[in-house]
């Protein structure tokens, strides 16, 4: 049986959301040194604001070299099967009042100004034990 677990912040019940950041390319290699510095400054300000508001639980960029594990007909396969230019560049684990607020947090991410990006907003299912 699942038990709902929520975080209370300033007397409001908050839900967890996972923001998956998908990009075509890499800010680390596709931006000039000057634009990369601006990206880092803007990203730092964005993250600092989320921390100050109590909205950020964790965030991390992901390295290239991911593996995909699949199962077909009882046979497990693993490999770099991603054939698109798009990669999952990182994630944010945030808390928000609802999915609309989580979408607004995602839309405020400055990465949209720097590189073709999509951010998926996933509500996380609360799971708890006794």
N, C-alpha and C positions, 0 to 999 in steps of 0.2 A: 504494500500500500504506500502510495506517495503522500508525503506530508508537505504542505506548502511552507516554505521558509522565506521570509522577506526581511529586508533590512529597513529599519526605521531611521530616517534622517530628518531632523527638524520636524518631528511629529508627523511625517508623511511616510507611507509604506512605499518602498522602492522595490523594483524588480530588476533582476539581472538580465543583461543583454550581451551578446557576442557580436562585435563588429568585425567582419572579415574584409580586409582590404585587398582588392584585386587590382593589379596594375598591368599595363602593357609597357614593359621596360623597367628601368630601375633609376630612382632619383640619384643613386650613388654613382652611376656611370653615364646617365643621359643628360645631366645638368652640368653647366659650366661651374667652375669653382665659385664664382660670385653668386650664381643662382642657388647652388647647393648650400652656401652659407646662409642665404636668405631663407631657404627651406628649413634648415635646422633651427634658425631663430623663430620662425613662425610655428614650427612643430613644437618647440619647447614652450612657447607661450600658450599654445592650445592645450598641451598636456598639463602645464602648471595651472591653468584655469580649471580644468577638470578635477585636479587634485584639490584645489582650493574650495571648489563647490561640493566636494565629497562624492563625486560621480565616478572616479576612476578606481577600479580594483587592480587591474594590471594591464600592461600593454607591452608588445615586443615585436620588433621586426623579425622576419624569418629569412634564413639563409637559402640560397639556391641549392639544389641537390636533393630535393624531396623525393620520396618514393611513394608509389601508389600500390597498395596491396589489394588484389581482387581474387574472387573465388568463382570459378565456373565449372560446373559439373564435378565438384569435389576436388578440383585441382587449384591450389593456391599459386598465384603468380605475383611477383613484385617487379617493379621496374619504373623507369621514368616514362610513363605512357602519355603524358600531357603533350598534345600536338598543337596547342594554340600558343600564341605569344603571351597570353595572359598568365600571370602567376599570382599566387597568394603571397603578398608582400609582408603581411603582418596582421596583427589583431589588436583589438581593444576589448577588455572585459569591463563593462560599465554598469552602473545602476541608474535607473531612470524611473519616473512615475509610471510611464506607459510607453508603448511602442512609438507613439507620435513624438514624445520627447527624445527617445533614442534616435529616431530619424533626424531630428533637428541637430542633435549632437554630432551625428555622422556628417550631415551637410556642412557643418562648420569646420570640418577638417581641412586645413590649408593644402593638403596634398592635391586637391582638385585643381589648384592653380598651376601646379608644376608638371603633371604627367597624366596621361589618360588613366582614369581611375574609376572603379566601381566599388562601393562599400555595401556589403550585405548586412542587414540588421536582423539578427536572430534572437527571439526571446528564448531564454534558457529555462528549461523545466526544473523547478525546484525538486530536489530529492533529499529526503531526510530519513534518519533512523531514530530509534528510541534512545 
